[in-house]
Amino acid sequence: MSAAKRFLTRETAQIEVYGHVGLLVASLRNLSETGAFLEVAKGDYVPKKGDLLNMTVNLDTLDRIHNVAAEVVWSKGMGLGICFINRDQVLERMMAKSSSF
């Protein structure tokens, strides 16, 4: 299976991490159909692998706002690789995590 084509971007994203209070600001560096690479710019928490998040991107040039659910698949320093997930999967994955404790 080939990797999804990535597109470079310089959009700003707001990130809400489920289970953590507050908003993070991140730079969206590249984007594909299946995920994205982000660099956290501001916030008191850097998401780690397995964190579930809600990402909002204001596309000023298109006058649109995109809001997607995602899971962090890797993190290194302030950088994050995320894969997009169906919003219905967020609760399911949160429940699976809580039952593993």
Secondary structure, DSSP 8 states (H G I E B T S, - for coil): ------EEEEEEEEEEETTS-SEEEEEEEEE-SSEEEEEEEE-S----TT-EEEEEEEEGGGTEEEEEEEEEEEEETTEEEEEEE-HHHHHHHHHHHHHT-
